[in-house]
Amino acid sequence: MLELRPNCECCNRALPPETREALICSFECTFCADCAGDVLGGICPNCSGELVRRPVRPLTALARNPASTVQVFNPECRSRRAG
C-alpha cells in the first residue's frame, strides 16, 4: 500500500492525500508537480526513476488506511539530478 507521504521532498510543500499535484517514483519518493516538472524534468533525483502522478486514495479507504505523517525533506535535490 502506498504511504502517501505528506510533503514534497524537494521544496517541502504540503501534499495532502487528496491532492492531484503529487508525483512519485516506484520507491515512493514524493514531489510536487512544480518540482517534478520544472526542477527534476520528470526524473527522480534519488533513483533515476520516472515520476508519475500519485493516485488519490478514496476517503473511506483513507479512514481505514491513513496517509503517512513522516516527512522527507532534502533541499539539496534542487541542485542535483540522478544520472
C-alpha positions as CSV (number, residue, x, y, z in Angstrom):
1,M,0.0,0.0,0.0
2,L,1.3,3.5,-0.8
3,E,2.5,5.6,2.1
4,L,1.0,8.9,0.7
5,R,3.9,11.0,2.1
6,P,2.8,14.4,3.3
7,N,5.2,16.7,1.6
8,C,7.4,17.4,-1.4
9,E,10.9,16.1,-0.8
10,C,12.4,18.9,-2.8
11,C,10.6,22.1,-1.6
12,N,8.7,20.8,1.5
13,R,5.4,21.9,0.1
14,A,2.4,20.2,1.8
15,L,0.9,17.4,-0.3
16,P,-2.3,16.2,1.4
17,P,-3.6,12.7,0.4
18,E,-6.4,14.2,-1.8
19,T,-4.1,16.4,-3.9
20,R,-3.6,15.6,-7.6
21,E,-0.4,17.6,-7.5
22,A,1.8,14.9,-6.1
23,L,4.2,12.7,-8.2
24,I,6.1,9.6,-7.1
25,C,8.7,7.2,-8.3
26,S,8.5,3.4,-7.8
27,F,10.2,3.9,-4.4
28,E,7.6,6.4,-3.4
29,C,9.9,9.4,-3.3
30,T,7.4,12.2,-3.4
31,F,7.5,15.6,-5.2
32,C,5.1,18.4,-6.0
33,A,4.2,18.9,-9.7
34,D,6.2,22.1,-9.9
35,C,9.5,20.5,-8.6
36,A,8.9,17.3,-10.6
37,G,8.5,19.1,-13.9
38,D,10.5,22.4,-13.6
39,V,13.4,21.2,-11.4
40,L,13.7,17.5,-11.9
41,G,12.4,17.0,-15.5
42,G,10.2,14.1,-14.5
43,I,13.0,12.0,-13.2
44,C,13.6,11.1,-9.5
45,P,16.9,12.6,-8.3
46,N,17.3,9.6,-5.9
47,C,16.9,6.6,-8.2
48,S,16.5,8.0,-11.7
49,G,13.0,6.5,-11.9
50,E,10.1,8.1,-13.8
51,L,7.9,10.4,-11.7
52,V,4.2,9.7,-12.2
53,R,1.0,11.2,-10.6
54,R,0.3,9.7,-7.2
55,P,-3.2,8.1,-7.1
56,V,-5.7,9.6,-4.7
57,R,-7.0,7.2,-2.0
58,P,-10.8,7.4,-1.5
59,L,-11.9,9.0,1.8
60,T,-13.5,5.8,3.0
61,A,-10.2,3.9,2.4
62,L,-8.2,6.7,3.8
63,A,-10.1,6.5,7.1
64,R,-9.1,2.8,7.4
65,N,-5.6,3.3,6.0
66,P,-4.3,6.8,6.8
67,A,-1.6,8.6,4.9
68,S,1.9,8.8,6.3
69,T,2.8,11.7,8.6
70,V,6.6,11.1,8.2
71,Q,8.1,14.0,6.2
72,V,11.1,13.5,4.0
73,F,12.9,16.8,3.0
74,N,16.1,17.1,1.1
75,P,16.7,20.7,0.0
76,E,19.8,19.6,-1.9
77,C,17.5,17.9,-4.5
78,R,17.2,21.3,-6.3
79,S,20.9,21.2,-7.1
80,R,21.3,17.6,-8.1
81,R,19.7,15.2,-10.5
82,A,20.3,11.4,-10.6
83,G,22.1,10.4,-13.7
